[in-house]
Amino acid sequence: MDDEWEPLDELIIKGRRLRAVIWIRATFECGLHEAVQFLYVRYEHLRQSRPQDFTQSHEDYWEGVYS
């Protein structure tokens, strides 16, 4: 695992989506829309490369999130 991605990856795996968006915005100085898109792309990458780390289904993970 790349050390630079570790803080974000841990937030995503723990389901801390809002904190992940805040981290992305601060790190990449981007807007909310771009940060949410980035979060989803990174989530998909982790879901494929580290499926054993997720305790929730895809549907449960995103429940209550509207973009």
C-alpha positions in Angstrom: 0.0 0.0 0.0 1.2 3.5 -0.8 1.9 5.4 2.3 0.5 8.6 0.8 -2.9 7.0 0.3 -3.0 5.2 3.7 -4.9 8.0 5.6 -7.6 8.2 2.9 -7.8 4.4 2.4 -8.4 3.9 6.1 -11.1 6.5 6.2 -12.8 4.8 3.2 -12.5 1.3 4.7 -13.9 2.5 8.0 -16.9 4.1 6.2 -15.9 7.6 7.2 -17.0 9.1 3.9 -17.4 12.7 5.1 -14.0 12.7 6.7 -12.6 11.2 3.4 -14.2 14.0 1.4 -12.7 16.6 3.8 -9.3 14.9 3.5 -9.5 14.9 -0.3 -10.5 18.6 -0.5 -7.7 19.7 1.8 -5.1 17.5 0.1 -6.0 18.3 -3.5 -7.6 21.7 -3.0 -10.6 20.8 -5.1 -14.3 21.5 -4.9 -16.9 19.3 -3.3 -18.1 17.7 -6.5 -14.6 16.7 -7.6 -13.8 15.4 -4.1 -16.9 13.1 -4.1 -16.0 11.8 -7.5 -12.5 11.1 -6.3 -13.8 9.3 -3.3 -16.0 7.1 -5.4 -13.1 6.2 -7.7 -10.8 5.4 -4.8 -13.5 3.4 -3.1 -14.0 1.3 -6.3 -10.2 0.7 -6.4 -10.1 -0.4 -2.8 -13.3 -2.5 -3.2 -11.6 -4.4 -6.0 -8.1 -4.6 -4.6 -8.9 -5.1 -0.9 -12.4 -6.6 -0.7 -11.6 -8.5 2.5 -11.2 -5.1 4.3 -14.9 -4.1 3.8 -17.5 -5.2 6.3 -20.5 -3.7 4.5 -22.0 -4.5 1.2 -21.7 -1.9 -1.5 -25.3 -0.9 -1.1 -25.0 -0.5 2.7 -21.8 1.5 2.4 -23.5 4.2 0.2 -26.9 4.1 2.0 -28.0 7.7 2.8 -25.4 9.3 0.5 -26.8 11.5 -2.2 -24.8 13.3 -4.8 
